[in-house]
Amino acid sequence: MSADAETEPITIFHNPKCSKSRGAVELVDAQGTTYTVVEYLKAPPDRATLDHITARYQGPAVDLVRTSDDAFADLDIDPATLTTPDSVVEVLLSHPEVMQRPIVVRGDSVIIARPSELVAQVLD
C-alpha cells in the first residue's frame, strides 16, 4: 500500500452479530487506526457506494453476496445469475441482509475480512 493509501479513511460495513465482523473491528481497534463503521442493516449502502465497492473488489462480484445464507436461499435467486457487478448491486440494494460481512474499504482497496485477519491487507 502506498503512503497516500495509508492516509485514506477506512470504512467497515459491519454486522455486530457476526463474529468475523466483530473480529475485524477489534483488529483495527488494536492498531489504533481511525475508521468508520457502517451497520449496513440499519443504514444500507446506496447505489453509488455499492458501485464503488463492486468496481474495486478484486474477486468475482458474487463474493460480496452471502449466497450460502438461508436469507439468500429464501430469495430464490440462482447465484449463477450474479455475474456482473450491476447484478450484485441490484440484489444488495433490495436485500442488504445478504451482503457479505465485514467488507472493509480503504481508498481503492476493498476486502471481505473473512477471516477477520484479512483486515491487515488494508492496514499495512
N, C-alpha and C positions, 0 to 999 in steps of 0.2 A: 504494500500500500504506500502510495506517495505521501510526502509530508503534507500536501494540500488535503488529501483524503482524510488524514488524521484529524483535521480540524472540522470536517463535515459533521453535522449533528447525527446522532443515532436515534432511530425510531424503532421501537419494538411493538409489533402487533401481537397482543398478549391476551391470553385467556387465563385468569388467575386460578381456574380449576384444574389446569393442565400442569402436571409435574415438570414436563420438559420446558414449558413456558416459564414457570416459576424459577427453574434452574438457570435458564438463560439470564433472567433479570438478576438473580443472585450473583452470577459470574460477572456481569457488567458492574454491578454494585461493588464487588470485591476489587475491581480495577480502579474504582474511583472516577469512572468516566461518566460525564453528564449524558443523559438520554431522555427521550420522551416515550412514555408508554401510551399506546392506544388500545383500550379494551374494545376490540373490534365488534364484540357482540352488543355493547352499549352504544358505540359510535362507529357504525360500519363505514369502511372507506368508500369514497366516491369513485366515480369512473376515472377521473384524472389520476388519482392515487393508485388505483389498480392497474391502469395503463402503465404508469411509471414502474410499478413492481414487475409486471409481466415483461416489459421491454428490457429490463436489466437483469432478470433472473437468468442464470446461465444454463439451467436444465430445461427439460420439457415443461411447458406451462402447466400441464395437467398435474405436475408435482405440487402445485400450490393449492390443490383441492384434496381434501381428505376423502378419497374415493373408497377407502375401506371402512369408513364410518357408517354406522346404522342410519344416521340422518341423511347421508348421501344415497344409500340404498333406497330409502323411502321416497326419494325424488324420482326414481325410475329413469335415470339418465344413464346411458351407456358411456362409461369413461372413454371408450374408443372414439367418441364423437368430439372429445375435447382436445382437438388437435391444433388449435390456433390460440394465440393469446386472447383474441376477442371472444372466442367461445368460453374461455375460462373466466374472463371478466364478466360476461353475461351471467354465468352461474353464480359467481361470488356477489354480484350486485343484488341478485334475487334471494340468495341463500348464504349470507355471511357465516352462518353456523358451520358450513363445511370448509371454511378457509383453513388451510394448514396453519399450525402454530408451533412455536413462535416464528414469525417472519421478522427478520432484522434487516433494516435498511440503513445504509450509510453511504451517501453520495451515489455513485453508480454501482455499489455492491449491494446485492440482495441475497440473503441466505435463509434457508429454513434450518433453524438451530435444533435439529433432531439428529443426534443427541445434542443436549444443551451446550456441550463443549465446543461445538462448531461456531459459536458466537465469537470465539477467538479470531476467526477469519476476518472480522471487521474491526477488531480491537488492535491488531498488530500493524 
